[in-house]
């Protein structure tokens, strides 16, 4: 075995000599940047391990004019959906030499732009983003103009911005079908930041379209503030204005859990008096006393796909939109047929009623 002083810095030249190959070959193997036979790859990797060799990230960045960092912006790390997506991103980047810089914005458009500006100031080589309005963000546009590749997560497809996503419209139609098949007629859709969330808008659009296709009344659209969503008493007051309501579709699982708490304050039992379905499939939904019915997605797979797309873009690959990732309807204890007295022939009061708490007017044609 080739010997070096314990105080001598190990270089790739030492690894190549130990492995019995050229420096260029050793570099290709350790950088995973080119072909090498299985025998050569094994010798080089063993030599690197035996000698304790590791690349200097700073040195590689200086040589390649890259920072070897990727910026990742999500609305919240408190929501397990986004945390799992970030974990998927990290898994995909493992072994590539790239480090992840993570920012969150609390669903705020201005905070989105500030976070992206900060990441760009740190010279990130690419961006993986979930934000309020990527199609109208001036800072994100600036990033693309300066040549920084961008890959989205969770968003529905936008021209020029590849995204890892599920088909929100079709997933929401599945919820409407489940409600209709059980006999629910008067339903509501709950959302946070409806006006700035393409996910919520497309979920409502699919839910609304399938309700109409099944001959059901249009669902009531309720846009909640964070305070209302996090205060069961306020949410209960809003829901209590919707007489005859038998089923609620919440745009995420946290909202669906909040609805269950609000229902108890209203003296209602889930699902005997009110059925509830969420969206995302967070694990805590399985652990509730009444397990949550929900649209189950795979956020870790979404993160991996977004990262692989970004890596391809950074290598000069084409901007290719991948097909939507699969979803499943996860049956739970919060969905059941409506009580007999909740069924009606839609005669009488207009649905949905004109209620002060409905934050967003229905404008669907």
Buried (B, 14 or more C-beta within 10 A) or exposed (E): EEEBEEEEEBEBEBBBBBBEBEBEBBBBBBEEEEEBEEEBBEBBBEBBEEBEBEBEBEEEBEEEEBBBBBBBBBBBEEBBBBBBBBBBBBBBBEEBBBEBBBBBBEBBBEBBBBBBBBBBEEBBBBBBBBBBBBBEBEBBBBBBEEEBBBBBBBBBBEEEBBBBBBBBBBBBBBBBBBBBEBBBBBBBBBBBBBEBBBBBBBBBBBBBBBBBEBEBBBBBBBBBEEEBBEBBEBBBBBBBBBEBBBBBBBBBBBBBBBBBBBBEBBEBEBBEBBBBBBBBBBEEBEEBEBBBBBBBBBBBBBBBBBBBBBBBBBEEEEBEBBEBBEBEBBEBBBBBBBEEEBBBEEEEEEBBEEBEBBBEEEEEE
